[in-house]
Amino acid sequence: MYVTGSPQGFAEFAWVDRSGRARPVDPSWQSGGALVSMALSPDGRTLAAVFISTAGGEDVWIKQLDDGPLSRLTFDAGNLLRPSWTPDGRSVLYTGSDSAGNIALFKQRADGSGAAERVIRFGTPMVENLPSRDGRWIVTRSVVGAGLASEGDLFAFRPGVDTVATPLLTTRFREQSPALSPDARWLAYASNESGRLEVYVRPFPNTAEARWQVSVAGGSEPRWAHSGQELFYRNGAGDLIAAEVRATPTFAVLSQQSLFPAATFATNSAHHGYEVSPDDQRFLMARLERSEEGSDLSLVQNWFEELKQIGKP
């Protein structure tokens, strides 16, 4: 099954308040490429984003919010993924390939000074890098859809201490969209173990000790409030949900409310498609634009037989 025509494209970044009112970040800014992923700096003043260029490559760009300059941070030939910020807000982390072709985690000063530093080389291809607020841990995730034994599993390592990543969740199901609580005691993530994606929370780093299901009608893209008292996520209908939680002495969900419909904003169920402002009152989202070109949904049946007929069994 496939869709013809042009897909939805990235139009602009917007600040969205808790009632759903959106305000463009910088109306004059045009990205010039499709958005892959983004990360808001700890102080909420700078955005790191990965775009696919017209040439097909991916690079990290830095945007001073709201109407400040845009600058290109990386100039690599390969594909770069999942930017995140070091706790001090001075450097950006991202995954990419090293000179030997191995998937590795790199750190680059956000102002562009100095060369990129390799933090760790992964034995299994990884596509996440989420540092804890104190910088002691980085949570990562193995790739999805590569046919690996560890497909869609969660790992963690301590920068400067560990040379390999320690498994957190390695099940036959797909775990994705990891998010660490501000105090690094709780790990939120999405899993398809029930047959559809739902949001769960486990203790960190001892994830085997307990598990709580947060969403009940589908859930993805969990993000913690900076206060640690809320956990945001998208439900199965695409609405942004705020779950009030208690994190001490143990985890509990106290209440949940739907903030606003978010279907018109970019989503990334394997990662996350939005960021939370430092005061927890706004969300940085990428508004989508719909193509004027029509699209058709096509279903191809017996396509294995067609392949055999053209000599590609």
C-alpha positions in Angstrom: 0.0 0.0 0.0 1.3 3.4 -0.9 0.2 7.0 -1.3 0.8 9.0 -4.5 1.3 12.8 -4.7 3.3 15.1 -2.5 3.3 14.4 1.3 2.6 17.0 4.0 5.5 19.3 4.4 7.0 21.3 7.3 5.7 24.9 7.2 6.8 26.7 10.4 7.7 26.4 14.0 5.1 27.7 16.4 4.7 28.2 20.2 1.5 26.6 21.3 0.0 27.4 24.7 -1.9 24.9 26.8 -5.3 25.9 25.2 -4.0 25.2 21.7 -3.4 28.8 20.6 -0.4 28.9 18.2 1.9 31.8 17.5 4.7 31.5 14.8 8.2 31.5 16.2 9.6 33.5 13.3 7.2 34.2 10.4 10.2 35.1 8.1 12.0 31.8 8.7 11.8 29.1 6.0 13.7 25.9 6.8 14.4 24.9 3.2 14.1 21.2 4.1 12.0 18.6 5.7 12.2 18.4 9.5 13.6 15.2 11.0 13.9 16.0 14.7 14.5 18.9 17.0 15.6 19.8 20.6 15.0 22.9 22.7 18.0 24.1 24.7 17.7 23.9 28.6 17.0 27.7 28.8 14.4 27.6 26.0 16.2 30.2 23.9 17.8 28.1 21.2 16.6 25.3 18.9 18.7 22.6 17.4 17.0 20.9 14.5 17.9 18.3 11.8 16.6 18.9 8.3 16.8 16.9 5.1 18.4 19.1 2.5 17.5 19.1 -1.2 20.6 17.0 -1.8 19.2 14.3 0.5 21.7 14.8 3.4 20.9 15.6 7.0 22.5 18.3 9.1 22.0 20.0 12.4 21.0 23.7 12.3 20.9 26.1 15.2 18.2 28.8 15.5 18.2 31.6 18.1 14.6 32.0 19.3 12.4 33.7 18.4 13.6 35.9 15.5 17.4 35.4 15.9 19.8 34.1 13.3 19.9 30.6 11.8 23.2 28.8 11.4 24.4 25.5 10.1 26.2 23.5 12.8 27.3 20.3 10.9 28.8 19.8 7.5 29.0 16.0 7.3 28.2 14.0 4.2 26.2 11.3 6.0 22.9 11.3 7.9 22.7 12.9 11.3 19.9 12.2 13.7 18.3 13.2 17.0 19.9 16.3 18.3 19.8 17.0 22.1 21.6 19.4 24.4 24.1 18.9 27.1 22.8 20.1 30.5 24.9 23.3 30.4 23.3 24.3 27.1 26.7 24.8 25.4 26.9 21.7 23.2 24.6 19.6 21.0 24.7 15.8 20.9 23.7 13.9 17.8 24.2 10.4 16.3 26.0 9.8 13.1 28.8 7.8 11.4 32.5 8.0 12.4 35.4 7.8 9.9 35.2 4.0 10.0 31.5 4.0 9.2 30.4 3.0 12.7 27.3 4.6 14.4 28.5 6.8 17.2 27.4 9.7 19.4 29.0 13.0 18.8 29.2 16.3 20.8 29.6 19.6 19.1 29.8 23.1 20.5 26.6 24.9 19.6 28.4 28.1 18.6 30.3 26.0 16.0 33.7 26.4 17.6 36.0 23.4 17.7 35.7 20.0 16.1 33.0 17.4 16.9 34.0 15.0 19.7 33.0 11.3 19.6 31.4 10.5 22.9 30.8 6.7 22.4 30.8 4.2 19.6 27.8 1.9 19.5 28.0 -1.8 18.7 24.4 -1.6 17.6 23.0 1.3 15.6 21.4 3.8 17.9 19.2 6.8 17.1 18.6 8.5 20.5 20.7 10.5 22.9 18.8 11.8 25.9 21.1 13.1 28.7 19.8 13.3 32.3 19.6 16.8 33.8 22.7 16.1 36.0 24.6 14.8 32.9 25.4 11.5 34.6 23.4 9.3 32.2 22.5 9.3 28.5 19.5 7.1 27.4 19.6 5.7 23.8 17.5 3.5 21.6 18.4 1.0 18.9 17.0 1.6 15.4 13.6 0.3 14.3 13.0 -1.5 11.1 16.6 -2.8 10.5 15.9 -6.4 11.2 18.1 -6.4 14.2 17.7 -8.7 17.2 17.8 -5.6 19.4 15.3 -3.6 17.3 13.6 -0.9 19.2 15.2 -1.5 22.6 16.3 1.0 25.2 19.8 1.3 26.6 21.8 3.8 28.8 25.4 4.7 29.5 27.4 7.0 31.7 29.5 9.4 29.7 33.2 9.1 30.5 32.6 5.9 32.5 31.0 3.3 30.3 32.4 2.2 27.0 29.3 0.2 26.1 25.6 0.9 26.6 23.7 -1.1 29.3 20.4 -2.6 28.3 17.3 -1.1 30.0 14.4 -2.7 28.1 15.2 -5.4 25.5 11.9 -7.2 24.9 10.3 -8.8 21.8 8.1 -5.6 21.6 9.1 -2.2 20.4 10.1 0.4 23.0 10.6 3.9 21.7 10.3 7.7 22.6 12.3 7.4 25.9 12.1 10.4 28.3 13.9 10.8 31.6 12.2 12.6 34.5 14.0 15.8 35.7 15.3 13.9 38.8 16.3 10.9 36.6 14.3 8.6 38.8 11.7 7.6 36.2 11.8 6.5 32.6 8.8 7.2 30.4 8.5 5.5 27.0 6.0 4.1 24.4 5.6 0.4 23.7 3.4 -1.7 21.4 3.3 -4.6 23.9 -0.5 -4.3 24.1 -0.9 -4.3 20.3 -0.8 -0.6 20.0 1.5 2.2 21.3 0.8 3.1 24.9 2.9 5.2 27.3 4.5 3.5 30.3 6.8 4.6 33.2 9.4 2.5 35.0 12.0 3.2 37.6 15.4 4.3 36.3 17.9 2.8 35.9 16.4 -0.3 37.6 13.6 -0.7 35.1 12.7 -4.3 36.1 11.5 -3.2 39.5 8.0 -1.9 38.5 5.9 -0.6 35.6 2.9 1.8 35.3 0.8 2.3 32.3 -0.1 6.0 31.8 -2.1 6.2 28.6 -5.3 4.2 28.1 -6.5 5.2 24.6 -3.2 5.0 22.8 -0.1 7.0 23.6 3.2 8.2 22.1 5.9 10.9 22.4 6.0 11.2 26.3 7.7 14.4 27.5 8.2 15.4 31.2 7.3 18.8 32.5 10.3 20.6 33.9 8.6 20.6 37.3 8.4 16.8 37.3 4.8 17.0 38.2 3.3 16.3 34.8 3.9 14.0 31.9 2.8 15.1 28.5 2.0 12.7 25.6 -0.1 12.3 22.4 -3.1 10.0 22.7 -4.3 7.7 19.9 -6.5 10.5 18.5 -3.5 12.9 18.3 -4.5 15.1 21.2 -1.9 16.4 23.5 -2.5 15.1 27.0 -1.2 16.4 30.4 -1.0 13.7 33.1 -0.6 15.0 36.6 1.8 12.6 38.3 3.3 12.0 41.8 6.9 11.0 41.7 7.7 10.7 45.5 7.9 8.4 47.3 6.8 6.3 44.3 5.2 7.0 41.0 1.5 7.5 40.5 -0.9 9.1 38.0 -3.2 11.5 39.8 -5.3 12.8 36.9 -5.2 13.4 33.1 -6.7 16.1 30.9 -6.7 16.7 27.1 -5.0 20.1 26.4 -5.8 20.5 22.7 -6.0 18.6 19.3 -2.5 18.4 17.9 -3.1 16.6 14.6 -2.1 19.7 12.5 1.4 19.6 14.0 4.2 17.3 13.0 4.5 14.0 15.0 7.2 11.5 15.4 6.0 8.5 17.4 9.4 6.8 17.4 11.0 9.9 18.9 9.1 13.1 19.8 7.7 15.8 17.6 7.4 18.7 20.1 9.3 20.3 23.0 8.2 21.8 26.3 9.1 25.4 27.4 11.1 25.8 30.6 7.9 27.1 32.4 5.8 24.2 31.2 3.2 26.6 29.8 4.0 26.4 26.0 5.0 23.7 23.5 7.3 24.2 20.6 5.7 22.4 17.6 6.2 22.2 13.8 3.1 23.2 12.0 2.3 21.2 8.8 1.3 22.5 5.5 -0.8 20.3 3.2 0.1 19.8 -0.4 -2.2 21.2 -3.0 -1.5 18.2 -5.2 -4.0 15.4 -4.8 -3.0 12.1 -3.2 -4.4 8.6 -3.9 -4.1 5.5 -1.7 -3.2 2.5 -3.8 -3.3 -1.2 -2.8 -1.2 -3.7 -4.7 -2.2 -7.3 -4.4 -0.2 -10.4 -5.2 3.0 -8.4 -5.6 5.2 -11.4 -4.9 3.9 -13.0 -8.0 4.7 -9.8 -10.0 8.2 -9.9 -8.7 8.7 -13.5 -9.8 7.4 -12.6 -13.3 10.1 -9.9 -13.7 12.8 -12.3 -12.5 13.2 -11.1 -8.9 11.9 -13.9 -6.6 
